[in-house]
Amino acid sequence: MSSGDLLRGRRSECASLDRLTSDAMSGRGRVLVLRGEAGIGKSALVEYVVRSAAGCRIARAVGVESQMELAFAGLHQLCAPMLGHLDRLPGPQQDALSVAFGLSAGSPPDRFLVGLAVLGLLAEVAEEQPLICVVDDAQWLDQVSAQMLSFVARRLLAERVLLVVAVRTSTPAPCDDPFAGLPELMIGGLRDSDARALLRSAVPGRLDEHITDRIVSEARGNPLALLELPRGLSAAELAGGFIRPDTGPVANQIEQGFLRRIESLPDAAQRLLLAAAAEPMGDLSLLRRVAEQLDIGADAARVAESAGLVEFGARVRFRHPLVRSAAYRAAEAGRRRDVHRALAAATDPVSDPDRRAWHHANAAACPDEEVAAELERSADRAQARGGIAAAAAFLRRATELTPDLGRRGVRAMAAAQAAFEAGTPDTALELLAAAEMGRLDDLQRGRLARLRAQIVFARKRSGEVYPLLLEAAGQLAPYLPGQAREAYVEAIGSAVFAGRLDVHGGVRAAAEAARAAPSGPQPPRRIDGLLDGLTARFVDGHDQGAALLITALRSFRDESGGNEDDIMRWLWLAWPAGLDVWDDETMFHLTDIAVRTAREIGALNFLPLALTYRAAVHVHAGEFDAASVLVEEATALTKATGNSTLGYAEALLIAWRGEDSRAATLIESGLERATAWGEGRAIGSSQHLLAVLYNGLGRYQAALASAEQAIEYDDLGVYDASLIELVEAGVRGDARDSAAAAMRRLELRAEASGTDWALGALARSRALLSGGDAADLLYREAIERLTRTRVVVHLARAHLVYGEWLRRENRRIDAREHLRTAHEMLRRCGAGAFAERARRELLATGESVRRRAAQAPDVLTAQEAQIARLAGDGRTNSEIGAELFISSRTVEWHLRKVFTKLGITSRRELRAALDS
């Protein structure tokens, strides 16, 4: 069968691939996912790309079902021929890829740092020659390889690289598909005319017209079906029109056809095919050693090859993946075990111990401690390479093969932990159920309870979690007081996020239970101080707990003793706590360290959270453009890593910008999502943001209503900020009683915090409710205190309300000074609605103020501006690429656009151009 026959009817698909190849060769990175059922022609199109890419380097990988549990196996297939370029990558990327591929020892690398290293490697190779990467049967790649290829695909831009990935439809389920959202081409069936022509070219002799109609109809345009279905029919059936009915799915019919052909072979040939199917690497020398052990003669290979099912060349290649699966499934379980036993014996225990362990596991018919221990060692090696999903698979099989009940429970817990970290919580919960059936002591049961609660919390931050954590903390307390205290912090944190939707007593109940926590280790850790501060805050009240909480949070800023690890682990709770006590300096430093550390070590799962909170710091600082860049980066990373998008910073930004319809829509959708997920704190936060939005727009009744809903519950980091909005909305909206009540609550809390931000906000709120000289002094105090903080946008609002009050006092000249300052500051920040409020007030003083013309789109995109700033600071392309998780070639591509837009010709001119 010629390649032209296999591509019959695929002219448009081939043209699309030709365009993508041309784009890649000219420096425009491209990716395409080919999707379709088994046998539809994806592999033929992959081969077309390879054959037609003259002048390009080819890298290829093929997913193999039996290899799915081996971490980085698919990625290593693709990259192995290119590792000669490894020394061109930045040091951290070299180390990450070397450890992942088992070339060197080291700490487990973040898998997305490995992905960045692969991106860099492809870009380096493509500098010498355009690179075409093809991955067939990607549905059978190991999990981490599939994730990393998806990450690389989403970041190809200016590299001379084309990545073509062929995936069988329906596997995996769409929600688990790492390639979802990438450019794709659905490969459908051939038209009837092309199907008939292909069928006739494949069947020698006479073909009855009715049989033709039947085969074409059943094949549904599937090329492999058109070629294989007739093989099961005799010449008489083909010519005479008599054929058995077969109504199964096309892929099943094709596999059944292969199965019949396999079963017609001599026993030795069938066993050889089984051994080849069970050995995914296609290693011919290994297969020969296995054949000798199984007493399979040389004739078996010739028989299997002459049947058109397999090729024994430099490597073993099956005619189609369905042949491999048919050969494996056709064998009885005992025969499969014999083959795996022979493969384990023939596999080098030094160079490939994990594959050997996996074969031993598949050869085991009953529990076997020796094999289980071997799998446990393989899990350790996989985890050391960052292959947490593979570690989970090894541990799960080790659990099944462990005869001792106590040891089985411990291994099941380890497997559950690995499965949870690998992002498969359902599997983790199943393994925890298996662990409970083992003989666990009280300490192990405490650890199990904590892990189960952590899994539930990761899936849904609702109030059902913290009782589980409190139970776990109580179980751990007699044995591991440090871990017990951590579990109490997690319990309080889960109650914080459940907020008003909790049905188990609320965060106060969790904090009261935490009072029973055992003493922590000496000297106290940062987390011990955080537990004490949170407990006091929720049991004794904000005014009593603020000082303890501030002290605890500032300990995280101390750059001694591994504060980076503590910040990365506890930022999710420490940052809202910092907001709760108005500690802008701590919020600044925590997020600075978090973002810097995440970038340095490539912690891409954590980085979006750090960027989100850092963006919020920028919003409060009035640096809306910087915040927008980080929001955009966080969104891109969550898409690339397949995690849920974090919407808080984006909602905060547009609320302050005063984008009425967009902000309201986004925040309202956040409210619906929070309610559905049981996240009560997010409801309070959304109502606070609506109050900010409506105060900016001068819709004070709506602001008042939102603020009052926000303070229905004492949400950490939300309540105090909502009181401020309520005071302003109440004063402006003729609800002074509500404003005064809010003021009384605010006084206790702001004075307890004692920061300039807290006291400045308090002075501003008091001024709104005061008159005469007292108001004047309070406004001045607010401005003086807020000037000493990082929260510039709040300082601008203090100037605004002071100017509004001065105008109402008929002090127009004084009013103009503060209104001009407010207008300029708010306009420069991008707080459009508040700036418009200032403009209207200036007009009321008699000053002529032009409405700012609608802005043209920014000259630079957010990412271009970010790259330009880094380049202006003296960073190299490689350093910028490492920080932003893109290739150095993409950095150069962006800089060329920056130079053109700014009308400059060198990096030396960047800083001045950006400042202007």
Beta strands, then each sheet from edge to edge (+ up, - down):
strand 1: 30-36
strand 2: 57-62
strand 3: 131-136
strand 4: 161-168
strand 5: 184-186
strand 6: 310-312
strand 7: 316-318
sheet 1: 2+ 3+ 4+ 1+ 5+
sheet 2: 6+ 7-
end
